[in-house]
Amino acid sequence: FHCSDRSMLDNVGTDIAKTLYQHLYKDPSKPLDPDLVAIALDEAVEKLRASDGEDMLPSTWAPFIHIGI
C-alpha cells in the first residue's frame, strides 16, 4: 500500500469502498441508515490498517474521515 508520491493507490480506495458498502447494506431489504456511515467507515479503515500491520503509513489511511451528521 505504500506510495512514493502523494497519490492514493487505486486498490486502497476500492478496498475502503467495498468494506464500507458491505457494512451499510448487510440487509438490502432495509433502507440505508445514515447513523451507520461513520461506523462502517471506521470498520473499513481498521480493516485496511490491519492488512499491512504497523508498516502502513498514516498517509495511507488518514485521508478517510467522516464529516457529517
N, C-alpha and C positions, 0 to 999 in steps of 0.2 A: 503494500500500500504506500510505500514511500515515494514521494515526488521530489525531483530535483528542482523544479520550478514552483511557481505559486499556483498552478492549476490543479484542480481536483481530478483524480483518476476516474474514468467513466464507471468502473466497477464499484467504486465506493458509493456514488450516488444511487446506482442501481440497487445495490445491496440494502442501503438505508430505506429506499422507497419500497422495496419488496417486503421487508420486515414490517415497516410501518403499516402498509395496506393489509397485510395478512392479519395484523393485530386488530385493525379497525373493522375489518369485515370477517371476523371469525364466524359470525352467524349472518349470512347475507339476507336472511328473511327479516332482520331487524334494521331500522333506519340508522344512519350514522349518528353516533353520539359524540358531539363536539368535545365533551368533557374527557374523552379518551385520547384525544390527539396528542397532548403532552406526554401522557403515559406511554403511548405507542412509540413516539419519537425517542423517549428515554430508553425503551426496550431495544429499539433499533441501534442506537448509539452504543449501548452496553454490549450488544452482540458484536458490533464492529470492533470495539476495543478488545473484546475477549479473543477475537480471531487472530490477533497479532501479538497479544501479550504486551509486555512492557516496552517492546521495541517500537511501538507505534507512536509517532509524533503527535502531540496535541493538535497541530495544524491539520491533521487528517480528520479528526472527529469534532473539534471545537466549533467549526462553522455551522453545525446543525443545532440550531436553537429554536425554541418555540416562543413566539411573541404573540400574545393574544389572550383571549378570554379563557 
